[in-house]
Amino acid sequence: MTTLFDILGPRMVGPSSSHTAGACRLGYVVQAVLGGMPERAHVGLHGSFAMTGVGHGTRTAITGGLLGHRPDDERLREAEAEATERGLEVHFETVDLGPEAHPNSAVFEVFRGDERITITGCSIGGGRIRIREIDGFAVDLSGSLPAIVVVADDVPGTVARISGLIAERGLNVATVRVDRTGRGERALMTIETDEDVPDEVLGELAKQPWIHWIRNVHQLNA
């Protein structure tokens, strides 16, 4: 089905919905999963992102997203200068993620304090994105719905406890996806909801001894 969004595209600082708005969204979700602006970021650009990204402002847009800016933020134009001022080091390189990867793909290795996370995602057109992998776990995050990302021990009742606590707050769960390294090892869960999950809910969940880390990914409106 064709929507008005598909025809008009997203609210954004141009020039390209795929190479600029989508690139910014990728950076924004990456910093959200990390828990805030990284101190260092290594970004590998694949396919079309690598070939035309300079002219379309892909690197600047990704940097702006990593700073926490959204695609319609006018500060995107000066993102590289702002990154220098705020102490964010971003290094770009060209990578080959293989024939199965979307041509507008990027792989991020980001650092913040003792945290290090690797995330792979792609810009699929019209400013829309997909996060495909987080630290080797298969995911499918679009940023079009609020979400939480949880890494926990793979123990019975984990999904039910997290989903139940969210439901107790009157929030509707839209999707739940789980991937794990092995039975009884670690699992990564992404839970999309119709409304943002309050920080106090995340705080309560973070107290559970079987949760390693949990992040809030706020909705990215068109």
C-alpha positions as CSV (number, residue, x, y, z in Angstrom):
1,M,0.0,0.0,0.0
2,T,1.3,3.5,-0.9
3,T,1.1,6.0,1.8
4,L,1.4,9.8,1.9
5,F,4.8,9.3,3.6
6,D,6.0,7.3,0.6
7,I,4.9,10.1,-1.8
8,L,6.2,13.1,0.1
9,G,9.0,11.5,2.1
10,P,10.1,12.4,5.6
11,R,10.6,15.7,7.2
12,M,14.4,16.1,6.8
13,V,17.4,18.2,6.1
14,G,18.3,17.1,2.5
15,P,19.3,16.2,-0.1
16,S,18.4,12.5,-0.1
17,S,15.9,10.6,1.9
18,S,17.9,7.3,1.7
19,H,21.4,8.7,2.0
20,T,20.7,11.6,4.3
21,A,17.5,11.1,6.4
22,G,18.0,7.3,6.6
23,A,21.6,7.7,7.4
24,C,20.8,10.1,10.3
25,R,18.1,7.7,11.6
26,L,20.7,4.9,11.7
27,G,23.1,7.0,13.7
28,Y,20.3,8.1,16.0
29,V,19.2,4.5,16.8
30,V,22.8,3.4,17.3
31,Q,23.4,6.1,19.9
32,A,20.1,5.2,21.6
33,V,21.1,1.5,21.8
34,L,24.5,2.5,23.2
35,G,22.8,4.6,25.9
36,G,23.9,8.0,24.6
37,M,26.4,9.8,22.3
38,P,29.5,7.6,21.8
39,E,33.0,8.8,22.5
40,R,34.3,7.0,19.4
41,A,32.6,5.5,16.4
42,H,34.0,3.4,13.5
43,V,31.6,3.3,10.7
44,G,31.9,1.0,7.7
45,L,29.9,2.1,4.6
46,H,28.7,-0.5,2.1
47,G,27.6,-0.3,-1.5
48,S,25.8,2.9,-2.5
49,F,26.4,4.4,0.9
50,A,30.1,4.2,0.2
51,M,30.0,5.3,-3.4
52,T,27.6,8.3,-3.3
53,G,27.6,9.1,0.4
54,V,30.0,12.1,0.3
55,G,27.9,14.0,-2.2
56,H,24.6,13.2,-0.4
57,G,25.9,14.1,3.0
58,T,25.8,10.5,4.4
59,R,28.8,10.9,6.6
60,T,27.5,14.2,8.0
61,A,24.0,12.8,8.5
62,I,25.4,9.7,10.4
63,T,27.5,11.9,12.6
64,G,24.4,14.1,13.4
65,G,22.5,11.0,14.3
66,L,25.2,9.8,16.6
67,L,25.1,13.2,18.3
68,G,21.4,12.5,19.0
69,H,19.9,14.7,16.2
70,R,16.9,13.7,14.2
71,P,16.6,14.0,10.4
72,D,14.8,17.3,10.4
73,D,17.2,19.0,12.8
74,E,18.9,22.0,11.1
75,R,22.0,21.3,13.2
76,L,22.8,18.3,10.9
77,R,24.5,20.7,8.5
78,E,27.2,21.4,11.0
79,A,27.3,18.0,12.6
80,E,31.0,17.4,11.9
81,A,32.0,20.6,13.6
82,E,29.7,19.9,16.5
83,A,31.2,16.4,16.9
84,T,34.7,17.9,17.2
85,E,33.4,20.4,19.8
86,R,31.7,17.7,21.8
87,G,34.6,15.2,21.6
88,L,33.0,12.6,19.3
89,E,35.5,10.9,17.1
90,V,34.0,9.3,14.0
91,H,36.1,7.3,11.5
92,F,34.6,6.1,8.2
93,E,35.8,3.4,5.8
94,T,34.4,1.4,2.9
95,V,33.4,-2.2,3.6
96,D,32.0,-5.1,1.7
97,L,29.2,-6.7,3.6
98,G,28.5,-9.3,0.9
99,P,25.9,-9.7,-1.9
100,E,23.0,-10.2,0.5
101,A,23.5,-6.8,2.2
102,H,21.2,-3.9,1.2
103,P,23.3,-1.4,-0.9
104,N,22.6,1.3,1.7
105,S,24.1,-0.5,4.6
106,A,26.5,0.5,7.4
107,V,28.2,-1.3,10.3
108,F,28.9,0.7,13.4
109,E,31.4,-0.1,16.2
110,V,30.7,2.5,18.9
111,F,32.3,3.1,22.3
112,R,31.1,4.9,25.4
113,G,33.0,4.5,28.6
114,D,33.3,0.8,29.2
115,E,30.6,0.0,26.7
116,R,31.3,-1.3,23.2
117,I,28.5,-2.3,20.8
118,T,28.5,-3.3,17.1
119,I,25.4,-2.6,15.1
120,T,24.5,-3.3,11.4
121,G,21.7,-1.5,9.7
122,C,20.4,-0.2,6.3
123,S,18.5,2.6,4.8
124,I,15.7,1.1,2.8
125,G,14.2,4.2,1.1
126,G,12.0,7.2,2.0
127,G,14.1,7.8,5.1
128,R,13.1,4.4,6.5
129,I,15.6,2.1,8.1
130,R,16.2,-1.4,9.5
131,I,18.6,-2.3,12.2
132,R,19.5,-5.9,11.4
133,E,22.1,-7.0,13.9
134,I,23.3,-5.9,17.4
135,D,26.4,-7.6,18.8
136,G,25.8,-10.6,16.6
137,F,22.2,-11.0,17.6
138,A,19.6,-10.9,14.7
139,V,17.1,-8.0,15.2
140,D,14.6,-6.0,13.1
141,L,14.2,-2.5,14.4
142,S,12.8,0.3,12.3
143,G,12.6,3.3,14.7
144,S,9.0,3.8,13.6
145,L,7.8,2.5,17.0
146,P,9.1,3.1,20.5
147,A,11.2,0.1,21.6
148,I,13.4,-1.3,24.3
149,V,16.5,-3.4,23.7
150,V,17.4,-5.9,26.5
151,V,20.3,-8.3,26.9
152,A,19.6,-10.9,29.5
153,D,20.4,-14.4,30.6
154,D,18.3,-16.9,28.8
155,V,16.3,-18.1,31.7
156,P,12.6,-19.2,31.9
157,G,10.1,-16.4,32.3
158,T,12.4,-13.6,31.0
159,V,10.1,-12.5,28.2
160,A,6.9,-12.9,30.3
161,R,8.4,-10.8,33.1
162,I,9.4,-7.9,30.9
163,S,6.3,-7.9,28.8
164,G,4.1,-8.2,32.0
165,L,5.7,-5.2,33.6
166,I,5.2,-3.2,30.5
167,A,1.5,-4.3,30.3
168,E,1.0,-3.4,34.0
169,R,1.8,0.2,33.1
170,G,-1.0,0.2,30.5
171,L,1.3,0.0,27.5
172,N,0.5,-2.1,24.5
173,V,3.2,-4.4,23.2
174,A,3.4,-4.4,19.4
175,T,6.2,-6.8,18.7
176,V,8.6,-9.0,20.6
177,R,11.7,-10.6,19.0
178,V,14.3,-12.7,20.8
179,D,17.6,-14.1,19.6
180,R,20.0,-16.0,21.8
181,T,23.6,-17.3,21.7
182,G,22.5,-20.7,23.0
183,R,20.1,-22.4,25.4
184,G,20.7,-21.0,28.9
185,E,23.3,-18.5,27.7
186,R,22.5,-14.9,26.7
187,A,19.5,-13.5,24.8
188,L,18.8,-10.2,23.2
189,M,15.2,-9.0,23.1
190,T,13.6,-6.1,21.2
191,I,10.2,-5.1,22.4
192,E,8.3,-2.5,20.3
193,T,5.4,-0.7,22.0
194,D,2.7,1.8,21.0
195,E,4.0,4.4,23.4
196,D,7.4,5.2,24.9
197,V,8.3,3.0,27.9
198,P,8.8,5.3,31.0
199,D,12.4,5.4,32.3
200,E,11.2,4.2,35.7
201,V,10.0,0.9,34.1
202,L,13.5,0.5,32.6
203,G,15.0,1.3,36.0
204,E,12.9,-1.4,37.7
205,L,13.8,-4.0,35.0
206,A,17.5,-3.1,35.2
207,K,17.5,-4.2,38.9
208,Q,16.8,-7.8,37.9
209,P,20.0,-9.8,38.3
210,W,19.5,-11.7,35.0
211,I,19.5,-8.4,32.9
212,H,22.9,-7.3,31.7
213,W,21.7,-4.0,30.1
214,I,18.6,-2.4,28.8
215,R,18.1,0.7,26.5
216,N,15.2,2.9,25.5
217,V,14.9,3.7,21.7
218,H,12.4,6.5,21.3
219,Q,10.2,6.7,18.3
220,L,11.5,8.5,15.3
221,N,8.6,10.3,13.6
222,A,8.4,10.9,9.9
